Amino acid sequence: MDLRAYLLERIPAVERALDAALPPAEMEPALLHVAMRHLLFPGGKRLRPALALAAAEAVGAPPERALPVAVAVELVHTYSLIHDDLPCMDDDSLRRGVPTVHVAFGEATAVLAGDALLAAAFFALTAAEPEHPAPQLLAAARDLAEAAGSLRLVGGQIDDLRFEAQDLDASRVESVHARKSAALIAAAIVGGARLGGAGETELAGLRRFGEALGLGFQIADDLLDAPRAEACSLVRSIGAPAARARAEELLGEALRELDGFGERAEPLREIARYAVRRTE
């Protein structure tokens, strides 16, 4: 399939839904609302929303059924980037080709913009009733909350911050990445499938797909950033060739989880291949 054409067809609906999920930039407090939008538009690859939509399709539903999850996950992802960039975290000055939120608006506003995006994510997801059954939304919200909390994303971030450069144990690196990166990717996939009406057996396989894909995706990021790789990086731990081989191994594991989904899962397969093998 033509992945570029697929994304060009699907992502505009995500952009419109993201815009509708936030207060207008001119609404007071305008400084906060502008800061919330600063990193969201224009966004990055929209990989997580695309995976949510493709997961709904994989279980036989129209992609738009997954829009509430696609929006919520992207808002959580953007909140996490804003906070990761803060001086007390990674202290980055550029993100997606623009000044980071704390550079553009100040540190306090950046913290509050991230907080507000996190709240907006759960509002957007739970406000999708009655178009979606309440039990589906509740389960998707629960999954997303777990992925964003201390046992997953936030816990992975604190262990990343505490990671010692000399500690190159590959299992510890993967533990951090499983929580900090893979958990949110898996939540996007499982959530999209939930809103598409998936059963528990399908959800279990898609969760395993997302977890393996998320680890492979992070390795791809580390390979692209190899010249300035962070301490918690599989590239630093085992070297670029072995890390690339591990990414391919994880991709294979992920794709095998889709064997029972047939042709409907081809978009998921293509996104996974791109995510792990991308060169930019």
C-alpha positions in Angstrom: 0.0 0.0 0.0 1.0 3.6 -0.5 1.6 4.8 3.1 2.1 8.4 2.1 -1.3 8.5 0.4 -2.9 6.7 3.3 -1.6 9.3 5.8 -2.6 12.2 3.5 -6.1 10.9 3.5 -6.4 10.2 7.2 -4.4 12.8 9.1 -6.4 16.0 8.1 -9.3 14.6 10.2 -6.9 14.3 13.1 -5.8 17.9 12.7 -9.3 19.2 12.6 -10.2 17.2 15.7 -7.1 18.4 17.6 -8.0 22.0 16.8 -11.5 21.5 18.0 -10.3 19.8 21.2 -8.5 23.0 22.4 -9.8 26.5 23.2 -9.2 29.0 20.5 -5.8 30.8 20.8 -7.5 34.1 21.4 -9.6 32.9 24.3 -8.4 34.1 27.7 -6.1 33.3 29.2 -4.7 33.7 25.7 -1.0 33.3 26.7 -1.8 29.8 28.0 -3.9 28.8 25.0 -1.3 30.0 22.5 1.4 28.1 24.4 -0.7 24.9 24.4 -1.0 25.1 20.6 2.7 26.1 20.0 4.1 22.6 19.7 0.9 20.9 18.6 0.5 22.9 15.4 2.3 22.1 13.2 2.9 18.7 14.8 5.3 15.9 14.2 4.6 12.7 12.2 1.3 12.1 14.0 2.4 8.5 14.2 0.3 7.7 17.3 -3.0 9.0 15.9 -2.3 7.2 12.6 -1.8 4.0 14.6 -5.1 4.5 16.4 -7.0 5.0 13.2 -5.3 2.0 11.6 -6.1 -0.2 14.6 -9.8 0.6 14.2 -9.6 -0.4 10.6 -7.7 -3.6 11.5 -10.8 -4.7 13.5 -13.2 -3.8 10.8 -14.4 -0.3 11.8 -14.2 3.0 10.0 -11.0 4.9 11.0 -13.0 7.9 12.3 -14.3 5.7 15.1 -10.8 6.0 16.7 -10.6 9.8 16.5 -11.2 10.4 20.2 -8.3 8.2 21.1 -6.1 9.6 18.3 -6.7 13.1 19.7 -6.2 12.1 23.4 -3.0 10.3 22.8 -1.5 13.1 20.7 -2.4 15.6 23.4 -0.7 13.4 26.1 2.3 13.0 23.8 2.6 16.7 23.3 2.3 17.4 27.0 5.1 14.9 27.7 7.4 16.6 25.1 6.8 20.1 26.7 7.7 18.8 30.1 10.7 16.7 28.8 12.1 19.9 27.2 12.1 21.8 30.5 15.4 23.0 32.0 14.8 20.6 35.0 14.5 17.7 32.5 16.4 17.6 29.2 16.7 21.4 28.8 16.2 21.4 25.1 15.8 24.7 23.1 14.4 23.4 19.9 11.6 20.9 19.1 10.0 20.2 15.7 12.0 23.1 14.3 10.7 25.8 16.6 11.7 27.1 20.0 10.6 24.8 22.8 7.6 26.0 24.8 9.6 27.2 27.8 12.0 29.1 25.6 9.1 30.8 23.7 6.8 31.5 26.7 8.7 31.0 29.9 9.2 28.0 32.2 6.1 28.5 34.3 3.8 28.9 31.3 5.3 25.7 29.7 4.5 23.7 32.9 0.9 25.0 32.9 0.5 24.4 29.1 1.6 20.8 29.6 -0.8 20.4 32.5 -3.6 21.8 30.5 -2.9 19.5 27.5 -3.0 16.5 29.8 -6.4 17.5 31.2 -7.7 18.3 27.7 -6.7 14.8 26.5 -9.0 13.1 29.0 -11.8 15.6 28.4 -11.6 15.0 24.6 -11.8 11.2 25.2 -14.6 11.1 27.7 -16.6 13.7 25.8 -17.1 11.4 22.9 -20.2 9.9 24.5 -22.9 9.2 23.2 -21.3 8.6 19.8 -19.3 5.9 21.5 -20.5 3.5 24.2 -19.4 4.6 27.7 -17.8 1.3 28.6 -15.4 1.6 25.6 -14.5 5.1 26.5 -14.0 4.2 30.1 -11.6 1.4 29.2 -9.7 3.6 26.7 -9.4 6.3 29.3 -8.1 3.8 31.9 -5.5 2.4 29.5 -4.4 5.9 28.6 -4.1 7.0 32.3 -2.0 3.9 33.0 0.2 4.6 30.0 0.8 8.2 31.2 1.4 7.5 34.8 4.1 6.4 37.3 4.2 2.8 36.1 4.7 3.8 32.5 5.6 7.1 30.9 6.4 9.2 34.0 8.1 6.3 35.7 10.2 5.7 32.6 11.1 9.4 32.5 12.4 9.5 36.0 14.5 6.4 35.5 15.8 7.9 32.2 16.8 11.0 34.2 18.6 8.8 36.8 20.3 6.6 34.2 24.0 6.6 34.5 26.1 7.0 31.4 28.3 4.1 32.4 25.4 1.8 33.0 25.0 0.1 29.6 22.9 -2.8 30.5 20.6 -3.5 27.6 17.7 -4.8 29.6 17.6 -1.7 31.8 17.6 0.5 28.6 14.7 -1.5 27.2 12.8 -1.3 30.5 13.0 2.5 30.4 11.9 2.6 26.7 9.1 0.1 27.3 7.6 2.6 29.8 8.6 6.0 28.4 7.9 5.3 24.7 6.2 2.0 24.0 3.4 2.3 26.5 1.8 5.3 24.9 2.1 3.8 21.4 0.4 0.6 22.7 -2.3 2.7 24.3 -3.0 4.4 21.0 -3.3 1.1 19.2 -5.4 -0.6 21.8 -7.6 2.4 22.3 -8.3 2.8 18.6 -9.2 -0.9 18.4 -11.4 -0.6 21.5 -13.5 2.2 19.9 -13.6 0.1 16.8 -15.4 -2.7 18.8 -12.5 -5.1 19.2 -12.8 -8.1 21.4 -10.4 -9.0 24.2 -8.4 -11.5 22.2 -7.9 -9.0 19.5 -6.9 -6.3 22.0 -4.4 -8.6 23.7 -2.6 -9.2 20.4 -2.7 -5.6 19.4 -1.2 -4.6 22.8 1.7 -7.0 22.2 2.1 -5.5 18.7 2.2 -2.0 20.1 4.7 -2.8 22.8 7.1 -4.5 20.4 6.6 -1.7 17.9 7.2 1.0 20.5 10.6 -0.5 21.5 11.6 -0.7 17.8 10.4 2.9 17.2 12.6 4.1 20.0 15.7 2.3 18.7 15.0 3.9 15.3 15.0 7.3 17.1 18.3 6.4 18.8 19.9 5.4 15.6 18.9 8.7 13.9 20.4 10.5 16.9 23.4 8.3 17.3 26.0 11.1 17.1 24.4 12.7 20.2 22.8 9.6 21.7 21.6 10.0 25.3 23.0 7.8 28.1 19.8 5.6 28.0 20.2 4.4 24.5 20.5 0.9 23.0 22.9 2.3 20.5 25.2 3.2 23.3 24.6 -0.1 25.0 25.2 -2.6 22.3 26.3 -0.5 19.3 24.5 0.6 16.1 24.6 -2.7 14.1 23.3 -4.7 17.0 20.7 -2.1 17.8 19.5 -2.1 14.2 19.3 -5.9 14.3 17.3 -5.7 17.6 14.9 -3.3 16.0 14.3 -5.7 13.1 13.7 -8.5 15.6 11.1 -6.4 17.4 9.5 -5.5 14.1 9.2 -9.2 13.3 7.6 -9.9 16.7 5.1 -7.0 16.2 4.1 -8.1 12.7 3.5 -11.7 13.7 0.9 -10.4 16.1 -1.1 -9.2 13.1 -1.1 -12.6 11.3 -4.7 -13.2 12.2 -6.1 -9.8 11.1 -5.7 -10.3 7.4 -5.7 -7.5 4.8 -7.5 -5.1 7.1 -4.3 -4.7 9.1 -2.1 -3.7 6.2 -2.1 0.0 7.2 -0.8 -1.1 10.6 1.9 -3.2 9.1 3.1 -0.4 6.8 3.1 2.2 9.6 5.1 -0.3 11.7 7.7 -0.9 9.0 8.1 2.8 8.4 8.4 3.6 12.2 11.2 1.1 12.7 13.0 1.5 9.3 12.7 5.3 8.8 15.9 7.2 7.9 14.8 10.7 8.9 
